[in-house]
Amino acid sequence: MDEKLEKLRDLVNNHEHIVFFGGAGVSTESGIPDFRSVDGLYNQKYDYPPEAILSRSFYDRMPEAFFRFYRDKMLVPGIKPSRAHLALAKLEQAGKLMAVVTQNIDGLHQAAGSRNVYELHGSVERNRCRKCGKTYTRAQIEEMDLVPGCSCGGMIKPEVVLYEEPLDQRTMARAIRAIEQADLLIVGGTSLTVWPAAGLIDYYSGKELVIINKSQTSFDNRASLTICDSIGKALEYAVQDL
C-alpha cells in the first residue's frame, strides 16, 4: 500500500491539470451516511424505501414524510470537512486541481475551501420556493417547520436532484469540459454505479486514471492506479509536499 501512496503522490506532483470526481465515500469520513454500503441508507428500515422517499413524486405527494426523512438523514448536524475535502482544497490552492466534480449534496467541498466545484446532484445549502422562486439557505430551512414554507405561501424545495428529475445540463457540460481537459483524473469514494454520472469517465482521454475506493469498481481495469483504502488517508498523503 505504501508503494501505491507514493505513486499517487508522484502523479499529483507531476501533473498540473488535475480533476477529482467523487462520491459518497468522500463524506462518510465526515459522518454522513452513504447509500449502498452495508450500513448505508438503502439497507436501513423505513416506512418507505429511501429511493422512493427521495423521488420527486414522493416529495409532491407526501411532503411531510419526505421532509421528515430529509431532515433526519440529509441535514446531518455538526458535520465538518474530512481529510479528503481539506486535501482537495489544498490541491486547488496549489494551482494543480482544476475542478471537483461531485455527486454529493452536502456542501463540504466548499466548506473546506474548494472554489471550483460542480455539484451534479445539487446541494442542501440551496433551497427555492416553487411558487415565487425566492431562495433560502440551509440554516433558514433548519429553523422552519417540518415542511418549510415561503413568505408567499409556496412550498420550498431543496435544490437537490431527486429521483425522476434530470441533472442540470449546464453543470454536466462544465463537468464534462473539465474532465476532457484534465491530464490526471482522480476518482474517489464512489462505486461508479450511478448513471449518468458514472459515464463521465468516458470523457477522460488522459493516460493516468486513479481510482480510490474501499471496494472494487467496474472501472478498475481501466485505471493505472487503484487504491483500496481510506480516501482521506490517500489524498492527505498525496498533497503533503505542496
C-alpha positions in Angstrom: 0.0 0.0 0.0 2.9 2.4 0.8 4.1 2.0 -2.8 0.7 2.9 -4.2 0.5 6.0 -2.0 4.0 7.0 -3.2 2.8 6.6 -6.8 -0.2 8.7 -6.2 1.9 11.4 -4.7 4.3 11.3 -7.7 1.3 11.6 -10.1 0.0 14.6 -8.2 3.4 16.3 -8.1 3.9 15.7 -11.9 0.6 16.9 -13.2 -0.8 20.4 -13.5 -4.4 19.9 -14.7 -6.0 17.5 -12.2 -9.7 16.9 -11.8 -11.3 15.0 -8.9 -14.5 13.1 -9.4 -16.0 11.9 -6.1 -19.0 10.3 -4.4 -20.4 9.5 -1.0 -17.2 7.9 0.3 -15.6 11.4 0.4 -18.1 12.4 3.0 -18.6 9.2 5.0 -15.4 10.2 6.8 -17.2 13.3 7.9 -20.0 11.2 9.4 -22.5 11.4 6.6 -24.1 8.0 5.7 -23.8 6.7 2.2 -26.5 4.9 0.3 -25.3 1.5 -0.8 -22.9 0.1 1.8 -23.8 -2.4 4.5 -24.7 0.5 6.8 -26.0 2.7 4.1 -29.4 4.3 3.8 -30.7 1.6 1.4 -30.1 -1.1 4.0 -31.9 0.7 6.8 -35.6 0.2 7.6 -38.1 2.9 7.0 -41.9 3.1 6.3 -41.0 3.6 2.7 -37.8 2.7 0.7 -35.3 5.6 0.8 -35.1 5.6 -3.0 -38.9 6.1 -3.1 -38.8 8.8 -0.4 -36.1 10.7 -2.4 -38.2 10.9 -5.5 -39.9 13.9 -7.0 -43.3 12.2 -7.0 -43.0 11.3 -3.3 -42.0 14.9 -2.5 -45.1 16.2 -4.3 -47.5 13.6 -2.8 -46.2 13.2 0.8 -44.1 16.3 1.7 -44.3 15.6 5.5 -42.8 12.1 5.1 -40.3 13.5 2.7 -39.0 16.3 4.9 -39.0 14.0 8.0 -36.5 11.7 6.2 -34.7 14.6 4.6 -34.1 16.5 7.9 -33.1 13.3 9.7 -30.7 11.9 7.1 -29.7 14.7 4.7 -29.3 17.6 7.1 -26.7 16.0 9.4 -25.9 18.4 12.2 -22.3 19.4 13.1 -20.6 17.9 10.1 -17.2 19.2 9.1 -15.0 18.6 6.1 -13.0 15.4 6.1 -9.3 14.9 5.5 -10.2 14.3 1.8 -12.1 17.6 1.5 -9.2 19.5 3.1 -6.6 17.8 0.9 -8.5 18.6 -2.3 -8.8 22.3 -1.2 -5.1 22.4 -0.6 -4.5 20.9 -4.1 -6.7 23.6 -5.6 -4.9 26.3 -3.7 -1.6 25.0 -5.1 -2.9 25.6 -8.6 -2.9 21.9 -9.6 -6.6 20.9 -9.1 -8.8 22.4 -11.9 -12.1 21.2 -10.6 -14.0 19.0 -8.2 -16.9 17.1 -9.8 -19.1 15.6 -7.0 -22.2 13.5 -6.6 -22.6 14.7 -3.0 -25.1 17.3 -1.9 -23.6 18.3 1.5 -21.5 21.4 0.5 -18.5 20.2 2.3 -16.1 20.8 -0.5 -16.9 24.5 -0.4 -16.7 24.5 3.4 -13.2 23.1 3.1 -12.2 25.9 0.8 -12.6 24.5 -2.7 -14.0 27.0 -5.2 -14.4 25.3 -8.5 -17.0 22.6 -7.6 -19.5 21.1 -9.9 -22.4 19.6 -7.9 -24.1 17.1 -10.2 -26.9 16.4 -7.8 -27.3 19.9 -6.3 -26.8 21.0 -2.7 -28.7 21.1 0.6 -27.2 24.5 1.0 -29.6 25.9 -1.6 -33.4 25.9 -1.4 -36.0 27.6 -3.6 -39.7 28.4 -3.3 -41.6 26.6 -6.0 -44.1 29.5 -6.3 -42.1 32.7 -6.3 -38.6 31.5 -6.7 -37.2 33.1 -3.5 -34.1 31.4 -2.3 -33.3 30.2 1.3 -30.2 28.9 3.0 -29.9 25.6 4.8 -29.8 27.5 8.1 -33.1 29.1 7.3 -34.7 25.8 6.4 -33.5 24.2 9.7 -35.3 26.9 11.6 -38.6 26.4 9.9 -41.5 24.0 10.5 -41.2 20.4 9.3 -42.4 21.3 5.8 -40.7 24.7 5.0 -42.9 27.4 3.6 -42.1 30.6 1.8 -43.4 34.0 2.9 -45.5 34.0 -0.3 -47.3 30.8 0.9 -45.5 28.5 -1.5 -43.6 25.3 -0.5 -39.9 25.3 -0.6 -37.9 22.6 -2.3 -34.2 21.8 -1.7 -32.2 22.3 -4.8 -31.1 18.7 -4.9 -31.7 16.4 -7.8 -34.3 13.8 -6.7 -35.1 10.6 -8.5 -37.3 11.2 -11.5 -35.6 14.6 -12.1 -32.9 15.3 -14.7 -29.4 16.5 -13.9 -28.7 20.2 -14.6 -27.3 20.2 -18.1 -25.2 23.3 -17.6 -23.4 21.7 -14.6 -23.0 18.5 -16.6 -21.5 20.4 -19.5 -19.0 22.1 -17.3 -18.0 18.9 -15.6 -17.5 17.2 -18.9 -15.4 20.1 -20.2 -13.2 19.9 -17.1 -12.7 16.2 -17.4 -11.9 16.5 -21.1 -9.1 19.0 -20.3 -7.6 17.0 -17.4 -4.2 15.5 -17.6 -4.9 13.4 -14.4 -8.3 12.2 -13.3 -8.7 11.0 -9.7 -11.9 9.2 -8.9 -12.6 8.6 -5.2 -15.3 7.4 -2.9 -17.7 6.2 -5.5 -18.8 2.8 -6.7 -19.4 4.2 -10.1 -22.8 2.6 -10.4 -25.0 5.7 -10.6 -25.6 6.9 -14.1 -25.3 9.2 -16.0 -22.7 10.5 -13.5 -20.5 7.3 -13.8 -20.4 7.8 -17.6 -18.3 11.0 -17.1 -15.2 8.9 -17.0 -15.6 8.1 -20.7 -14.8 11.8 -21.5 -11.4 11.5 -20.0 -8.6 10.9 -22.6 -5.5 11.3 -20.4 -3.1 8.5 -19.7 -3.3 8.3 -15.9 -6.6 7.4 -14.2 -6.6 6.9 -10.4 -9.4 5.2 -8.5 -9.6 5.3 -4.7 -12.4 3.3 -3.2 -12.8 0.8 -0.4 -14.4 -1.7 -2.7 -13.7 -2.6 -6.3 -15.4 -0.9 -9.2 -16.3 -1.9 -12.7 -13.8 0.7 -14.0 -10.8 -0.7 -12.1 -9.4 -2.4 -15.2 -9.1 1.0 -16.9 -7.2 2.6 -14.1 -3.4 3.0 -14.0 -3.6 3.0 -10.2 -6.2 1.6 -7.8 -6.1 2.2 -4.0 -8.5 0.3 -1.7 -8.1 2.4 1.4 -9.3 5.5 3.2 -9.7 8.3 0.7 -8.7 10.8 3.3 -5.5 9.0 4.1 -4.6 8.6 0.5 -5.3 12.2 -0.5 -3.7 13.7 2.6 -0.5 11.7 1.8 -0.6 12.8 -1.8 -0.6 16.5 -1.1 1.8 16.6 1.8 4.6 18.1 -0.4 2.5 21.0 -1.6 
